Amino acid sequence: MDKSVLISELQHLLQRNNDATEGFKSAAENVKSNDIQSFFNSYAQQRADFSHELKNEITRLGGDPNDTTTVLGSLHKTWLNIKGSMFGDNVENTLEECIRGDEYALEDYNAVWTKYKLSENIAGLLAKHIEKIRAAVGQIKKFKALHVADNMA
């Protein structure tokens, strides 16, 4: 595989994680509950850690990491902020948007995973990220179900 193509793909995943970091931070700012803020902030930190790991791989491959977000990520964050200001502390909608963002991230990770013959280093890194993002989606869905059930009681 052409190294520049791999660097480009890893760069996209880096930007996707930068999007997630900003999205989770924004989600934390849009809710009032300290527990939920902590929940979102922990995922923001996880994605910042993923970004750091991807930057290291890009640099190791001879690339120059572009530490930005995507246009779609910026739009998604703006949408979260608009929804937050219009509807107030709507935890359910915020959780749903976080699920949606992580599901898009999984699609991107899986595309790279299945499309390319990856080195053991990179394959292991991506597998770890995929596993943790899947776990996050599951946790967020559980958290959403608990929140909905609490509000119905």
C-alpha positions in Angstrom: 0.0 0.0 0.0 1.2 3.5 -0.8 2.3 5.1 2.5 0.8 8.5 1.5 -2.7 6.9 1.2 -2.3 5.3 4.6 -1.2 8.7 6.1 -4.3 10.3 4.5 -6.6 7.7 6.0 -5.0 8.0 9.4 -5.3 11.8 9.1 -9.0 11.4 8.5 -9.4 9.2 11.6 -7.4 11.8 13.5 -9.8 14.5 12.4 -12.7 12.3 13.3 -11.4 11.9 16.8 -10.8 15.6 17.0 -14.4 16.0 16.1 -15.4 13.6 18.8 -13.3 15.3 21.4 -14.9 18.7 20.6 -18.4 17.1 20.4 -18.2 15.4 23.8 -16.9 18.7 25.3 -19.8 20.5 23.8 -22.2 17.9 25.0 -20.8 18.3 28.5 -21.3 22.1 28.3 -25.0 21.6 27.2 -26.2 19.6 30.2 -26.6 20.6 33.8 -26.0 17.3 35.6 -22.5 16.9 37.0 -22.7 13.2 36.5 -23.6 13.5 32.8 -20.9 16.2 32.3 -18.3 13.9 33.8 -19.6 11.0 31.6 -19.1 13.2 28.4 -15.8 14.6 29.6 -14.4 11.1 30.1 -15.2 10.3 26.5 -13.7 13.6 25.3 -10.5 12.7 27.1 -10.5 9.2 25.5 -10.9 10.6 22.0 -8.1 13.2 22.7 -5.9 10.2 23.7 -6.9 8.4 20.4 -5.9 11.6 18.5 -2.5 11.6 20.2 -1.9 8.0 19.3 -2.9 8.6 15.7 -0.6 11.7 15.5 2.3 9.5 16.7 1.6 7.0 13.9 1.3 9.6 11.3 4.6 11.2 12.4 6.2 7.7 12.5 5.1 7.1 8.9 6.7 10.4 7.9 3.5 12.5 7.7 2.7 15.8 9.3 -0.4 15.5 11.5 -3.1 18.1 10.7 -4.7 18.7 14.1 -8.0 20.1 12.9 -11.6 19.0 12.8 -13.7 18.2 9.8 -16.4 20.5 8.4 -19.0 17.9 9.2 -17.7 17.7 12.8 -17.9 21.5 13.1 -21.4 21.5 11.7 -22.4 18.7 14.1 -21.0 20.6 17.1 -22.9 23.8 16.0 -26.1 21.8 15.7 -25.6 20.4 19.2 -25.2 24.0 20.5 -28.2 25.2 18.6 -30.4 22.3 19.9 -29.0 23.0 23.4 -29.9 26.6 23.3 -33.4 26.0 21.7 -34.4 23.0 23.9 -32.4 23.6 27.0 -31.0 20.6 29.0 -32.2 17.9 26.7 -30.0 15.0 27.7 -31.8 12.5 25.5 -31.2 14.5 22.3 -27.6 15.1 23.3 -27.0 11.4 24.0 -28.6 10.5 20.6 -26.2 12.9 18.8 -23.2 11.4 20.6 -24.4 7.9 19.5 -24.8 9.2 15.9 -21.3 10.7 15.9 -19.7 7.6 17.2 -21.5 5.4 14.7 -20.1 7.5 11.9 -16.6 7.2 13.5 -17.0 3.4 13.5 -17.9 3.4 9.8 -14.7 5.3 9.1 -12.6 3.1 11.2 -14.1 -0.1 9.7 -13.6 1.3 6.2 -9.8 1.7 6.8 -9.7 -1.7 8.7 -11.3 -3.6 5.8 -9.9 -1.7 2.8 -6.1 -1.9 3.6 -3.5 -4.4 4.5 -2.3 -2.8 7.8 0.9 -3.3 9.7 0.6 -5.0 13.0 1.2 -1.7 14.9 -1.6 0.1 13.1 -4.0 -2.8 13.0 -3.6 -3.2 16.7 -4.1 0.5 17.3 -7.2 0.7 15.2 -8.6 -2.5 16.7 -8.3 -1.0 20.2 -10.0 2.3 19.1 -12.8 0.3 17.4 -13.4 -1.8 20.5 -13.4 1.3 22.8 -15.7 3.3 20.5 -18.1 0.3 20.2 -18.1 0.0 24.0 -18.8 3.8 24.3 -21.7 3.5 22.0 -23.1 0.7 24.1 -22.5 2.7 27.3 -24.2 5.8 25.8 -27.2 3.7 24.7 -27.5 2.3 28.2 -27.2 5.7 29.8 -29.8 7.0 27.4 -32.2 4.1 28.3 -31.7 4.7 32.0 -32.3 8.5 31.5 -35.5 7.8 29.5 -36.7 5.3 32.1 -36.0 7.7 35.0 -37.9 10.5 33.3 -40.9 8.2 32.6 -41.1 7.1 36.3 
